Amino acid sequence: MAKMKNLKLRFIMLYIFGGLFVLGGILTSISSSPGEKSTYMISTGIAIIIVGTLALRRRMKLPEPDERDIKLNRASLSYSWFFTYLIVAVLVLVDYFKLIFFTAQQVLGIVFFSMIMIQLISKMYLYKKGDVN
Amino acid sequence: MKTRIKEFRAKHNLTQEDLAKKVGVRRETIVFLEKGKYNPSLKLAHDVALALKSTIEELFIFD
């Protein structure tokens, strides 16, 4: 019951978030001439709604997470933050010693990608291992 | 950590799925508990002991 309530809330949040992007895109195209910005916003909003709906529908079929799931998810999130911090530290050193030149967009892309990937990999590892310790 | 959950479960004619339902966890959690690869919370250890009409000391053996 609590799971359904939680998922319902997530559905609502998802539609509000995606809807805001679509609305923002429409308003941008009305106020100024329709261009790349409004197209990006509308397609991002639609993508958020579609991908989110599919992910949440999949979750509805899965059993309710128990204490082990919650423990492993929290641990994988911690690993993700910790290793991303290390990656950022390495990037700072690389920039300081001028080894490679990164733009802000590239750095943000690396952080965004590594955070998600580390979380997924550590989650898979912990689920296979059974526990955090 | 070793456990005697499997032994007690067999004694009560319960499958892993049955025990999981009784204590409100997923079957995988029972699998890892039986293998001694998962340290349960005090509440889960208590619930498992209660479901198997046993005690925590009897079920979980710490080396």
Backbone of each chain as ProteinMPNN parsed JSONL, in Angstrom:
{"seq_chain_A": "MAKMKNLKLRFIMLYIFGGLFVLGGILTSISSSPGEKSTYMISTGIAIIIVGTLALRRRMKLPEPDERDIKLNRASLSYSWFFTYLIVAVLVLVDYFKLIFFTAQQVLGIVFFSMIMIQLISKMYLYKKGDVN", "coords_chain_A": {"N_chain_A": [[0.842, -1.207, 0.0], [1.887, 1.225, 0.884], [3.888, 1.359, -0.948], [2.499, 1.712, -3.36], [1.36, 4.21, -2.93], [3.614, 5.761, -2.748], [4.66, 5.38, -5.323], [2.639, 6.518, -6.845], [2.858, 9.154, -6.114], [5.357, 9.655, -7.188], [4.773, 9.378, -9.89], [3.111, 11.591, -10.252], [4.934, 13.674, -9.674], [6.734, 13.26, -11.71], [5.186, 13.794, -14.022], [4.593, 16.469, -13.571], [7.169, 17.606, -13.611], [8.128, 16.85, -16.209], [6.065, 18.016, -17.677], [6.434, 20.718, -17.109], [8.774, 21.264, -18.516], [7.88, 20.84, -21.159], [5.871, 22.788, -21.302], [7.413, 25.068, -20.818], [8.977, 25.004, -23.112], [7.013, 25.388, -25.09], [6.062, 27.93, -24.38], [8.408, 29.388, -24.744], [8.717, 29.147, -27.506], [6.492, 30.562, -28.31], [6.843, 33.161, -27.232], [9.352, 33.978, -28.261], [10.865, 33.494, -31.511], [10.219, 30.217, -32.848], [12.718, 27.935, -32.163], [15.901, 26.21, -31.744], [16.169, 26.04, -28.947], [13.539, 25.888, -27.836], [12.667, 23.543, -29.05], [14.455, 21.658, -27.965], [13.694, 21.808, -25.283], [11.008, 20.937, -25.327], [11.293, 18.343, -26.398], [12.922, 17.228, -24.414], [11.193, 17.292, -22.198], [9.16, 15.566, -23.094], [10.665, 13.229, -23.358], [11.409, 12.793, -20.677], [8.916, 12.239, -19.529], [8.103, 9.909, -20.979], [10.277, 8.015, -20.594], [10.387, 7.988, -17.791], [7.785, 7.094, -17.144], [7.852, 4.487, -18.21], [9.908, 3.365, -16.639], [8.805, 3.582, -14.056], [6.514, 2.012, -14.337], [7.685, -0.442, -14.66], [8.786, -0.757, -12.179], [6.529, -1.06, -10.652], [5.806, -3.648, -11.033], [7.749, -5.037, -9.739], [8.762, -6.677, -6.634], [8.123, -5.251, -3.359], [10.707, -3.188, -2.012], [12.967, -4.571, 0.381], [14.643, -4.554, 3.641], [17.266, -5.229, 2.975], [17.538, -4.446, 0.277], [17.224, -1.67, 0.56], [19.421, -1.064, 2.169], [21.575, -1.84, 0.475], [21.128, -0.175, -1.72], [21.519, 2.352, -0.585], [24.199, 2.119, 0.119], [25.384, 1.826, -2.405], [24.839, 4.285, -3.489], [26.36, 5.893, -1.818], [28.932, 4.991, -2.491], [28.953, 5.878, -5.116], [28.918, 8.7, -4.832], [31.326, 9.024, -3.428], [33.335, 7.967, -5.196], [32.9, 9.615, -7.379], [33.659, 12.012, -6.291], [36.402, 11.496, -6.021], [37.045, 11.32, -8.735], [36.51, 13.947, -9.525], [38.482, 15.208, -8.036], [40.756, 14.215, -9.311], [40.355, 15.34, -11.826], [40.63, 18.021, -11.186], [43.365, 18.091, -10.52], [44.443, 17.312, -12.988], [43.693, 19.489, -14.506], [45.039, 21.497, -13.115], [47.761, 20.881, -13.488], [47.783, 21.175, -16.128], [47.471, 19.028, -17.962], [45.526, 17.858, -19.6], [43.128, 19.588, -21.557], [40.009, 20.573, -20.478], [36.63, 21.416, -21.162], [33.995, 23.183, -19.404], [31.583, 21.966, -19.931], [32.367, 19.413, -20.728], [33.493, 18.448, -18.341], [31.259, 18.465, -16.664], [29.746, 16.587, -18.021], [31.351, 14.291, -17.683], [31.211, 13.968, -14.886], [28.442, 13.631, -14.507], [27.968, 11.29, -16.031], [29.778, 9.444, -14.834], [28.837, 9.319, -12.21], [26.305, 8.082, -12.403], [27.016, 5.666, -13.66], [28.853, 4.514, -11.81], [27.175, 4.166, -9.646], [25.34, 2.273, -10.656], [27.066, 0.113, -11.28], [28.242, -0.454, -8.759], [25.971, -1.147, -7.392], [25.148, -3.462, -8.727], [27.35, -5.075, -8.1], [27.19, -5.199, -5.267], [24.695, -6.445, -4.93], [25.257, -8.923, -5.959], [27.184, -9.756, -4.223], [25.835, -9.795, -1.803], [25.842, -8.452, 0.711], [26.842, -5.352, 2.325], [29.181, -5.349, 3.936]], "CA_chain_A": [[0.0, 0.0, 0.0], [2.808, 2.369, 0.972], [4.632, 1.379, -2.208], [1.617, 2.278, -4.374], [1.214, 5.629, -2.62], [4.91, 6.334, -3.098], [4.776, 5.373, -6.785], [1.65, 7.483, -7.351], [3.485, 10.467, -5.887], [6.444, 9.776, -8.162], [4.129, 9.606, -11.193], [2.658, 12.993, -10.265], [6.145, 14.504, -9.75], [7.29, 13.06, -13.056], [4.371, 14.508, -14.999], [4.769, 17.912, -13.325], [8.524, 17.951, -14.07], [8.132, 16.748, -17.676], [5.1, 18.998, -18.18], [7.055, 22.052, -17.002], [9.709, 21.376, -19.646], [7.084, 20.988, -22.39], [5.22, 24.105, -21.214], [8.5, 26.041, -20.999], [9.34, 24.973, -24.53], [5.914, 26.003, -25.863], [6.074, 29.364, -24.074], [9.601, 29.97, -25.39], [8.479, 29.249, -28.955], [5.473, 31.603, -28.541], [7.405, 34.482, -26.915], [10.349, 34.299, -29.293], [10.61, 32.642, -32.678], [10.54, 28.836, -32.546], [14.092, 27.609, -32.555], [16.502, 25.02, -31.143], [15.943, 26.012, -27.497], [12.191, 25.382, -27.535], [12.6, 22.145, -29.5], [15.167, 20.871, -26.952], [12.893, 21.769, -24.042], [9.828, 20.094, -25.548], [11.707, 16.934, -26.534], [13.395, 16.772, -23.095], [9.991, 17.063, -21.4], [8.497, 14.34, -23.58], [11.551, 12.1, -23.014], [11.306, 12.57, -19.221], [7.622, 11.599, -19.265], [8.081, 8.544, -21.535], [11.255, 7.147, -19.906], [9.946, 7.884, -16.399], [6.593, 6.241, -17.07], [8.281, 3.1, -18.437], [10.677, 2.927, -15.464], [7.899, 3.421, -12.908], [5.631, 0.866, -14.625], [8.498, -1.635, -14.408], [8.935, -0.851, -10.718], [5.248, -1.491, -10.072], [5.74, -5.108, -11.128], [8.76, -5.622, -8.86], [8.326, -6.732, -5.231], [8.465, -4.094, -2.518], [12.08, -3.342, -1.51], [13.074, -4.892, 1.806], [15.744, -3.856, 4.322], [18.522, -5.48, 2.26], [17.524, -3.561, -0.895], [17.43, -0.281, 1.014], [20.817, -0.99, 2.641], [22.483, -1.909, -0.672], [20.927, 1.035, -2.527], [22.178, 3.458, 0.123], [25.652, 1.924, 0.022], [25.823, 2.098, -3.787], [24.764, 5.746, -3.648], [27.536, 6.431, -1.12], [30.092, 4.688, -3.346], [28.858, 6.742, -6.287], [29.351, 10.047, -4.419], [32.733, 8.969, -3.043], [34.189, 7.806, -6.381], [32.772, 10.823, -8.205], [34.515, 12.997, -5.617], [37.772, 11.173, -6.422], [37.183, 11.691, -10.154], [36.587, 15.411, -9.563], [39.809, 15.558, -7.517], [41.702, 13.91, -10.395], [40.131, 16.347, -12.871], [41.22, 19.278, -10.691], [44.816, 17.943, -10.67], [44.722, 17.307, -14.429], [43.559, 20.877, -14.951], [46.078, 22.289, -12.458], [49.046, 20.621, -14.157], [47.525, 21.421, -17.549], [47.766, 17.801, -18.711], [44.502, 17.815, -20.654], [42.229, 20.735, -21.444], [38.585, 20.214, -20.44], [35.663, 22.511, -21.06], [33.06, 22.965, -18.284], [30.567, 21.02, -20.413], [32.962, 18.068, -20.686], [33.626, 18.06, -16.928], [29.908, 18.146, -16.179], [29.38, 15.327, -18.673], [32.097, 13.205, -17.016], [30.648, 13.816, -13.532], [27.087, 13.109, -14.673], [28.054, 9.916, -16.519], [30.453, 8.576, -13.866], [27.976, 9.152, -11.034], [25.278, 7.082, -12.713], [27.655, 4.379, -13.947], [29.41, 3.951, -10.567], [26.047, 3.718, -8.822], [24.804, 1.041, -11.241], [28.058, -0.968, -11.152], [28.378, -0.843, -7.347], [24.708, -1.8, -7.016], [25.23, -4.821, -9.269], [28.373, -5.781, -7.32], [26.677, -5.456, -3.918], [23.601, -7.412, -5.009], [25.877, -10.228, -6.205], [27.925, -10.087, -3.001], [24.849, -10.109, -0.771], [25.797, -7.439, 1.769], [27.816, -4.276, 2.175], [30.449, -5.703, 4.581]], "C_chain_A": [[0.881, 1.262, 0.0], [3.582, 2.521, -0.325], [3.801, 2.068, -3.296], [1.486, 3.792, -4.204], [2.472, 6.384, -3.055], [5.07, 6.438, -4.618], [3.831, 6.395, -7.416], [2.226, 8.9, -7.251], [4.601, 10.716, -6.902], [5.901, 10.037, -9.564], [3.73, 11.071, -11.322], [3.856, 13.925, -10.444], [6.739, 14.462, -11.158], [6.531, 13.861, -14.098], [4.492, 16.026, -14.817], [6.115, 18.367, -13.904], [8.605, 17.95, -15.603], [7.239, 17.807, -18.31], [5.666, 20.404, -18.16], [8.026, 22.299, -18.156], [8.948, 21.643, -20.947], [6.455, 22.386, -22.438], [6.24, 25.224, -21.447], [8.903, 26.154, -22.462], [8.294, 25.662, -25.389], [5.921, 27.516, -25.659], [7.268, 30.066, -24.732], [9.355, 30.159, -26.881], [7.428, 30.326, -29.281], [6.096, 32.992, -28.361], [8.482, 34.911, -27.913], [10.042, 33.418, -30.504], [10.992, 31.199, -32.352], [11.942, 28.466, -33.044], [14.566, 26.368, -31.83], [16.143, 24.878, -29.664], [14.579, 25.403, -27.15], [12.041, 23.925, -27.943], [13.27, 21.233, -28.481], [14.317, 20.702, -25.708], [11.696, 20.843, -24.195], [10.235, 18.624, -25.631], [12.248, 16.387, -25.213], [12.203, 16.433, -22.201], [9.293, 15.776, -21.797], [9.329, 13.112, -23.207], [11.454, 11.77, -21.526], [10.012, 11.806, -18.916], [7.621, 10.147, -19.761], [9.007, 7.605, -20.756], [10.831, 6.923, -18.445], [8.75, 6.97, -16.245], [6.98, 4.773, -17.238], [9.015, 2.55, -17.217], [9.762, 2.674, -14.269], [6.954, 2.239, -13.095], [6.363, -0.444, -14.348], [8.622, -1.866, -12.894], [7.675, -1.367, -10.045], [5.146, -3.014, -10.046], [6.726, -5.785, -10.182], [8.247, -5.692, -7.42], [8.815, -5.52, -4.45], [9.89, -4.247, -1.969], [12.107, -3.636, -0.012], [14.315, -4.205, 2.387], [17.084, -4.044, 3.606], [18.631, -4.568, 1.037], [17.876, -2.131, -0.502], [18.891, -0.077, 1.437], [21.783, -0.95, 1.457], [22.349, -0.667, -1.56], [21.632, 2.233, -1.904], [23.688, 3.355, -0.021], [26.137, 2.254, -1.383], [25.796, 3.596, -4.084], [25.978, 6.42, -2.98], [28.795, 6.207, -1.948], [30.124, 5.647, -4.523], [29.365, 8.153, -5.961], [30.849, 10.064, -4.141], [33.644, 8.892, -4.274], [34.081, 9.004, -7.324], [33.619, 11.943, -7.613], [35.972, 12.777, -6.014], [38.026, 11.583, -7.872], [37.323, 13.211, -10.291], [37.965, 15.87, -9.083], [40.865, 15.325, -8.597], [41.584, 14.97, -11.499], [40.746, 17.697, -12.476], [42.743, 19.244, -10.877], [45.228, 18.001, -12.134], [44.677, 18.725, -14.976], [44.69, 21.741, -14.398], [47.431, 22.129, -13.157], [48.949, 20.759, -15.676], [47.89, 20.213, -18.427], [46.801, 17.656, -19.891], [43.609, 19.038, -20.463], [40.779, 20.249, -21.512], [37.737, 21.472, -20.444], [34.732, 22.185, -19.891], [32.012, 21.928, -18.674], [31.083, 19.578, -20.351], [33.072, 17.568, -19.247], [32.268, 17.66, -16.364], [29.427, 16.823, -16.76], [30.049, 14.148, -18.008], [31.486, 12.92, -15.645], [29.275, 13.153, -13.607], [27.121, 11.626, -15.046], [28.656, 8.999, -15.457], [29.584, 8.321, -12.636], [26.953, 8.042, -11.255], [25.902, 5.703, -12.9], [28.194, 3.722, -12.677], [28.284, 3.428, -9.682], [25.506, 2.384, -9.335], [25.767, -0.131, -11.045], [28.168, -1.427, -9.699], [27.117, -1.549, -6.848], [24.722, -3.257, -7.48], [26.195, -5.67, -8.45], [27.833, -6.159, -5.933], [25.547, -6.483, -3.916], [24.144, -8.822, -5.21], [26.577, -10.717, -4.939], [26.976, -10.456, -1.855], [24.716, -9.056, 0.306], [26.902, -6.412, 1.549], [29.175, -4.681, 2.742], [31.105, -6.896, 3.891]], "O_chain_A": [[0.66, 2.209, -0.755], [3.896, 3.63, -0.757], [4.313, 2.892, -4.054], [1.498, 4.55, -5.173], [2.411, 7.468, -3.636], [5.55, 7.447, -5.135], [4.178, 7.053, -8.397], [2.099, 9.715, -8.164], [4.77, 11.827, -7.405], [6.477, 10.808, -10.332], [3.969, 11.711, -12.346], [3.815, 14.849, -11.256], [7.177, 15.472, -11.708], [7.129, 14.522, -14.947], [4.494, 16.775, -15.795], [6.191, 19.381, -14.598], [9.08, 18.907, -16.214], [7.585, 18.413, -19.325], [5.419, 21.194, -19.071], [8.092, 23.401, -18.701], [9.301, 22.529, -21.726], [6.498, 23.071, -23.46], [5.977, 26.188, -22.166], [9.136, 27.247, -22.98], [8.625, 26.422, -26.299], [5.804, 28.286, -26.612], [7.15, 31.193, -25.214], [9.725, 31.181, -27.458], [7.449, 30.925, -30.356], [5.919, 33.88, -29.195], [8.515, 36.061, -28.352], [9.057, 32.68, -30.504], [11.981, 30.969, -31.656], [12.28, 28.672, -34.21], [13.76, 25.567, -31.356], [15.855, 23.784, -29.179], [14.475, 24.527, -26.292], [11.366, 23.154, -27.26], [12.744, 20.168, -28.156], [14.222, 19.611, -25.145], [11.4, 20.053, -23.299], [9.607, 17.763, -25.015], [12.058, 15.208, -24.914], [12.204, 15.405, -21.525], [8.886, 14.989, -20.942], [8.787, 12.087, -22.796], [11.421, 10.597, -21.153], [10.014, 10.848, -18.143], [7.184, 9.251, -19.038], [8.588, 6.536, -20.313], [10.908, 5.806, -17.933], [8.701, 6.159, -15.32], [6.497, 3.913, -16.501], [8.781, 1.414, -16.804], [9.917, 1.683, -13.555], [6.628, 1.543, -12.134], [5.776, -1.418, -13.876], [8.57, -2.995, -12.406], [7.735, -2.025, -9.006], [4.5, -3.597, -9.175], [6.57, -6.961, -9.855], [7.411, -4.884, -7.015], [9.783, -4.859, -4.826], [10.25, -5.329, -1.504], [11.369, -3.03, 0.765], [14.955, -3.389, 1.724], [17.932, -3.152, 3.618], [19.686, -3.986, 0.785], [18.703, -1.475, -1.135], [19.512, 0.935, 1.112], [22.701, -0.13, 1.43], [23.342, -0.169, -2.088], [22.262, 3.028, -2.601], [24.375, 4.351, -0.251], [27.18, 2.887, -1.546], [26.627, 4.106, -4.835], [26.541, 7.38, -3.506], [29.623, 7.106, -2.093], [31.179, 6.165, -4.889], [30.144, 8.729, -6.721], [31.559, 10.982, -4.552], [34.604, 9.653, -4.389], [35.052, 9.366, -7.988], [34.223, 12.728, -8.344], [36.695, 13.73, -6.305], [39.082, 12.124, -8.199], [38.143, 13.702, -11.067], [38.548, 16.799, -9.644], [41.765, 16.145, -8.775], [42.59, 15.435, -12.036], [41.302, 18.413, -13.31], [43.343, 20.22, -11.327], [46.217, 18.642, -12.49], [45.507, 19.116, -15.796], [45.234, 22.598, -15.095], [48.147, 23.104, -13.387], [49.906, 20.493, -16.404], [48.521, 20.35, -19.475], [47.206, 17.373, -21.018], [43.367, 19.467, -19.335], [40.375, 19.6, -22.476], [38.081, 22.469, -19.809], [34.685, 21.042, -19.437], [31.603, 21.109, -17.851], [30.358, 18.655, -19.981], [32.78, 16.406, -18.965], [32.142, 16.647, -15.675], [28.778, 16.034, -16.074], [29.416, 13.117, -17.784], [31.269, 11.762, -15.287], [28.986, 12.223, -12.854], [26.406, 10.811, -14.464], [28.132, 7.916, -15.196], [29.6, 7.221, -12.084], [26.764, 7.175, -10.402], [25.403, 4.705, -12.381], [28.021, 2.519, -12.479], [28.416, 2.381, -9.048], [25.243, 1.473, -8.549], [25.347, -1.233, -10.691], [28.185, -2.626, -9.422], [27.184, -2.433, -5.994], [24.359, -4.165, -6.732], [25.912, -6.827, -8.139], [27.999, -7.292, -5.483], [25.454, -7.3, -3.0], [23.58, -9.794, -4.706], [26.571, -11.906, -4.62], [27.284, -11.326, -1.04], [23.61, -8.784, 0.774], [27.775, -6.586, 0.699], [30.208, -4.406, 2.132], [32.181, -7.331, 4.301]]}, "seq_chain_B": "MKTRIKEFRAKHNLTQEDLAKKVGVRRETIVFLEKGKYNPSLKLAHDVALALKSTIEELFIFD", "coords_chain_B": {"N_chain_B": [[29.844, -15.411, 9.784], [27.584, -17.968, 10.716], [24.544, -19.684, 9.948], [21.556, -21.336, 11.139], [19.288, -21.387, 9.797], [18.295, -22.705, 7.506], [18.131, -25.352, 8.381], [16.221, -25.157, 10.463], [14.123, -24.161, 9.0], [13.526, -26.292, 7.335], [12.688, -28.067, 9.251], [10.28, -26.937, 9.984], [8.937, -27.233, 7.682], [8.962, -25.244, 5.675], [9.242, -23.208, 2.772], [11.783, -21.176, 1.164], [10.524, -19.0, 0.082], [8.103, -18.987, 1.515], [9.015, -18.4, 4.111], [10.142, -15.928, 3.616], [7.855, -14.43, 2.975], [6.54, -14.572, 5.421], [8.185, -13.06, 7.115], [8.326, -10.716, 5.787], [10.197, -10.009, 3.741], [12.29, -10.151, 0.733], [12.763, -13.149, -1.247], [15.417, -13.493, -1.993], [16.823, -12.294, 0.053], [16.496, -14.101, 2.122], [17.908, -16.221, 1.011], [20.559, -15.198, 0.988], [20.822, -14.84, 3.721], [20.737, -17.446, 4.694], [23.059, -18.403, 3.573], [24.82, -17.075, 5.082], [25.805, -14.712, 4.274], [24.702, -12.279, 4.607], [24.229, -9.756, 6.953], [21.681, -9.477, 9.103], [19.25, -6.989, 10.218], [18.483, -6.238, 13.643], [15.768, -6.43, 14.003], [14.905, -7.987, 11.805], [16.286, -10.369, 12.328], [15.046, -11.065, 14.7], [12.395, -11.377, 13.816], [12.694, -13.534, 12.05], [13.541, -15.5, 13.808], [11.255, -15.676, 15.368], [9.377, -16.545, 13.489], [10.381, -19.041, 12.965], [10.039, -20.289, 15.312], [12.083, -20.118, 17.264], [15.208, -19.013, 18.747], [17.265, -16.041, 18.521], [19.924, -16.555, 19.197], [20.085, -19.269, 18.785], [19.722, -19.492, 16.058], [21.609, -17.83, 14.734], [25.03, -18.021, 14.431], [27.916, -16.7, 15.576], [31.266, -16.531, 14.6]], "CA_chain_B": [[28.617, -15.769, 10.505], [26.866, -19.145, 10.223], [23.154, -19.702, 10.414], [20.869, -22.629, 11.116], [17.95, -21.074, 9.276], [17.893, -23.763, 6.569], [17.781, -26.514, 9.204], [14.964, -24.861, 11.156], [13.098, -23.986, 7.967], [13.161, -27.65, 6.911], [11.964, -28.642, 10.381], [8.917, -26.39, 9.958], [8.382, -27.464, 6.348], [8.754, -23.943, 5.016], [10.156, -22.893, 1.661], [12.403, -19.849, 1.334], [9.478, -18.041, -0.268], [7.164, -18.928, 2.653], [9.66, -17.679, 5.212], [10.28, -14.534, 3.18], [6.534, -13.796, 3.121], [6.231, -14.472, 6.857], [8.956, -11.99, 7.766], [8.186, -9.489, 4.988], [11.364, -9.642, 2.923], [12.342, -10.861, -0.538], [13.366, -14.488, -1.145], [16.877, -13.357, -2.122], [17.357, -11.95, 1.38], [16.555, -15.372, 2.862], [19.01, -16.984, 0.397], [21.831, -14.667, 1.501], [20.845, -15.073, 5.171], [21.083, -18.858, 4.89], [24.468, -18.578, 3.196], [25.616, -16.334, 6.058], [26.442, -13.592, 3.57], [24.01, -11.029, 4.926], [24.015, -9.455, 8.376], [20.348, -8.867, 9.192], [19.001, -6.04, 11.303], [17.999, -6.931, 14.842], [14.337, -6.682, 13.798], [14.746, -9.128, 10.9], [16.754, -11.555, 13.053], [13.982, -11.36, 15.66], [11.24, -11.873, 13.054], [13.021, -14.87, 11.535], [13.529, -16.384, 14.974], [9.851, -15.831, 15.765], [8.718, -17.346, 12.45], [10.885, -20.413, 13.042], [9.827, -20.676, 16.73], [13.417, -20.345, 17.814], [15.791, -17.779, 19.297], [18.342, -15.482, 17.687], [21.166, -17.257, 19.563], [20.063, -20.606, 18.18], [19.762, -19.386, 14.599], [22.811, -17.162, 14.222], [26.248, -18.385, 15.162], [29.039, -15.818, 15.223], [32.578, -17.175, 14.828]], "C_chain_B": [[27.975, -17.001, 9.866], [25.429, -19.076, 10.715], [22.576, -21.111, 10.332], [19.447, -22.46, 10.581], [17.426, -22.205, 8.388], [17.373, -24.992, 7.338], [16.409, -26.315, 9.879], [13.805, -24.704, 10.167], [12.585, -25.356, 7.509], [12.319, -28.322, 7.998], [10.492, -28.194, 10.382], [8.255, -26.507, 8.589], [8.065, -26.162, 5.597], [9.728, -23.783, 3.852], [10.766, -21.52, 1.948], [11.373, -18.752, 1.085], [8.484, -17.859, 0.893], [7.741, -18.097, 3.796], [9.796, -16.189, 4.879], [8.966, -13.782, 3.367], [6.197, -13.568, 4.593], [6.944, -13.296, 7.52], [8.964, -10.689, 6.963], [9.432, -9.032, 4.268], [11.311, -10.407, 1.603], [13.057, -12.198, -0.357], [14.893, -14.424, -1.182], [17.523, -13.059, -0.768], [17.49, -13.22, 2.23], [17.722, -16.224, 2.335], [20.35, -16.527, 0.978], [21.95, -14.849, 3.014], [21.299, -16.504, 5.449], [22.546, -19.123, 4.577], [25.401, -17.894, 4.2], [26.312, -15.141, 5.43], [25.771, -12.26, 3.855], [23.799, -10.876, 6.421], [22.662, -8.787, 8.521], [20.272, -7.826, 10.299], [18.475, -6.845, 12.491], [16.529, -7.313, 14.67], [14.128, -7.916, 12.916], [15.171, -10.423, 11.584], [15.671, -12.017, 14.033], [12.776, -11.971, 14.953], [11.469, -13.286, 12.524], [12.962, -15.881, 12.683], [12.096, -16.69, 15.408], [9.113, -16.744, 14.777], [9.137, -18.808, 12.521], [10.788, -20.975, 14.469], [11.163, -21.029, 17.4], [13.92, -19.049, 18.448], [16.92, -17.304, 18.374], [19.649, -16.248, 17.947], [21.241, -18.627, 18.905], [20.282, -20.532, 16.662], [21.062, -18.816, 14.051], [24.024, -17.483, 15.096], [27.393, -17.501, 14.668], [30.354, -16.503, 15.57], [33.474, -16.283, 15.701]], "O_chain_B": [[27.834, -17.079, 8.646], [25.138, -18.49, 11.758], [23.041, -21.954, 9.565], [18.547, -23.252, 10.86], [16.269, -22.612, 8.499], [16.344, -25.577, 7.002], [15.56, -27.206, 9.857], [12.665, -25.066, 10.458], [11.385, -25.556, 7.321], [11.367, -29.047, 7.707], [9.592, -28.958, 10.729], [7.174, -25.967, 8.355], [7.014, -26.03, 4.97], [10.891, -24.175, 3.943], [10.328, -20.803, 2.847], [11.346, -17.727, 1.767], [8.078, -16.741, 1.212], [7.079, -17.229, 4.365], [9.596, -15.319, 5.727], [8.949, -12.65, 3.851], [5.651, -12.532, 4.971], [6.377, -12.62, 8.379], [9.533, -9.686, 7.395], [9.709, -7.836, 4.18], [10.406, -11.209, 1.378], [13.855, -12.364, 0.566], [15.576, -15.19, -0.502], [18.63, -13.517, -0.482], [18.466, -13.392, 2.96], [18.432, -16.864, 3.11], [21.168, -17.343, 1.404], [23.056, -14.997, 3.534], [22.133, -16.746, 6.321], [23.194, -19.949, 5.219], [26.614, -18.102, 4.175], [27.285, -14.618, 5.975], [26.233, -11.22, 3.386], [23.255, -11.766, 7.075], [22.5, -7.64, 8.106], [21.114, -7.785, 11.197], [18.072, -7.998, 12.342], [16.093, -8.371, 15.124], [13.3, -8.776, 13.216], [14.508, -11.451, 11.446], [15.417, -13.213, 14.172], [12.204, -12.954, 15.421], [10.568, -14.125, 12.543], [12.406, -16.97, 12.542], [11.772, -17.822, 15.768], [8.327, -17.603, 15.178], [8.363, -19.704, 12.185], [11.382, -22.006, 14.783], [11.326, -22.087, 18.007], [13.153, -18.109, 18.659], [17.449, -18.065, 17.564], [20.39, -16.549, 17.011], [22.315, -19.088, 18.518], [20.937, -21.39, 16.07], [21.558, -19.27, 13.02], [24.037, -17.252, 16.305], [27.781, -17.553, 13.501], [30.539, -16.993, 16.684], [34.61, -16.653, 15.999]]}, "name": "protein", "num_of_chains": 2, "seq": "MAKMKNLKLRFIMLYIFGGLFVLGGILTSISSSPGEKSTYMISTGIAIIIVGTLALRRRMKLPEPDERDIKLNRASLSYSWFFTYLIVAVLVLVDYFKLIFFTAQQVLGIVFFSMIMIQLISKMYLYKKGDVNMKTRIKEFRAKHNLTQEDLAKKVGVRRETIVFLEKGKYNPSLKLAHDVALALKSTIEELFIFD"}
